[in-house]
Amino acid sequence: MNSKDPIRSAIPYRRGNVKPLLNEIIHALDRLLDDDEPTVIDLASLPFAPGELEQLEQALGRGELNAELDALGKSHIRETAYPGVWWLEHRNTAGEIVGRYIEITRTPEILMSQDADIGAGRAKLRDSFEDTGNEFNKEAAK
């Protein structure tokens, strides 16, 4: 064995992050139900050992709802097997993961319409309605 060779161990390397993280999710669900307080957990900020992220994803399972957004890259939002617990992954235009989160909330923030967008949509609908309103009035008069 060369002194520059890495030391190999038959003992699997684990940091033990999954169980405490599941416990944090339980407490976040308590806050959501009791105080209507959402929680976001940035998975990229946690020091996962090899395989732990997959173990967490497996423990949370898959729920019924899935959504995909395409804005400056794809974002995948899916409900886990536990309502109120959402798994989010954001990718850049090259397909690289740039963010991975667990949101404990009723609806993930990224899926909620912003007031500015709602206002712009209302104005667009109003303009469209006014432009076609005369046609509707002619049809009603017949």
N, C-alpha and C positions, 0 to 999 in steps of 0.2 A: 504494500500500500504506500503510495506516494504521499508526502505531507501536504501536497496541494489538492489531493482528491477530497471531495466533500464526504462528510461522515453520513452514512446511510443508516436509517433505523427501520426496523420492522414495525415499530409502533406508529400508528397513523397520527399525522399532525392535525390537531384540532385546537381551536381557540374556544370552543364552547359558546358561540354566539347565538345559536338558534333558539335554545330554550329561553334565555333571558329576553330575546327579541319577541318571542311569542307571548311572554309575560307582559312586556311593554304594550303589545297590541291589545291584550285583554284590558289593561288599564286605560288605554286610549279609547276603547269601546265604552268603558264606564264613563269617561269624560264626555264622549259624544252623546250618550243617552241621558246623562244627568245634567250636563251643562250646555249641550249643543256645541261643544268645542271640538273642532276637527284637529287631527294630528297628521303631520307629514314626517315620514322617516326616510332620510336620504341614505339609501343602501350603499352608495359609493363612498360614503364617509366612514363606513364600518370595516374593520379589518377581518374580513372573512378568510378562513383557511380554505384550501382547495376542497371543493365539494359542498361547502356549507351553504352557499347561495342556492344551489340546486336542492339541498335538503330543506331549506326554508320554503322554497317555491313548492316543493312536493307536500310539505306539511300544511300549507295554506290551501292547496288544491285549486280547483277551477269552479267558478260559479256559472251562472246563466248568461251574463251580459259581457259582451266584447265590443269594443269600438276601435276604429283606426282613424287617425287624423293624418292629413298630408299637408304640412305647412313647414317649410324649411327642413324637410326630412319627415320621416314617418314616426308617429307616436302610437303605441299600442296601449290601450287601457282595458283592463279586464277585471271583472269582479272575481274575488277568490270564492272558495266554498263558504266563506263566512260573510254574509251581507254586511255592507258597510266597510269592508276591508278590500281595497283596490290595489292592484299591481300595475304600475305604470313604467313603460320604457320609452325613452325618446332617442331617436337616431338622427344623425345628420344626413345630408344629401348623399354622402358616401356609404351610408348604411351602418356606420359605427355608432355604438351606444354612447350617448353623451349624458344620459341621466337615467337613473333607475330609482324608483321610489315606491314606498307603500303609503297610501293615503287611507286614513281612517276617517271616513266622512260619508254623508248621505249620497252626494254626487261629487265626483272629482272636479276640482276647480277648473281644469282645462276644458271640461265639457259644458261649463256654465257660460251662458251668453253674457257679455259685458254690456253695461248700459250704453256705451258709445255705439256699439254694434247694433243694439236693439233700436236706438234712435235713428241710425242710418237706415236700417231696414224699414222702419215705420215711414220715414220720408220717401223712400223708394216706392213702397206700397201705395202711399198717398198720391204720389205723382202718377203712378201707373193707373190708379183708380180714377183720378181726375182726367187723364188722357182718354181712358176708355169709358168714362162715365156717360158721355153723350151717346155712345153706341148703346149702352144699357137702357138709357132713357128712351131712345127711339124704338127699341125692341119692346119695352113695356107699354108704349103708346099704341102699338098695333093691336 
